[in-house]
Amino acid sequence: MSDEPESVSRSVTPDSHLHTGGSDHPSAEDVVLASGRDLTPQNLEWARRRLAREGRAALDKQLP
């Protein structure tokens, strides 16, 4: 027997509603935080280099 009331509706959320669609111009801070690293000068420089080399893909590669 289910613990949920019968009035609970189960529906599938459309895929288009599951993405946030962040900025087209991520910052170095965005890349550092998405990678799970601390915001240190060294990590920010790493992220800047990565953004310069890969553009938006630098952030996209960090996200699931």
ZIHUGI-V177044 format. One line per field, one symbol per residue. phi: phi as a letter, one per 40 degrees, with the letter a starting at -180 (. if undefined). psi: psi as a letter, one per 20 degrees, with the letter a starting at -180 (. if undefined). burial: # if it has 16 or more other ideal C-beta (glycine too) atoms within 10 Angstrom, else .. Layout:
phi = ???
psi = ???
burial = ???
This chain:
phi = .ccccccccbbccddcccbcgcdcbccdcdcccccgcccbdccccdcccccccbgdcdcdcccc
psi = qqiqqhipporppqhiiiqhlaqimqrhhggghhijrqnrhghhgghggghhgibhhhghhiq.
burial = .........................#.#.######.......##.##..##......##..#..
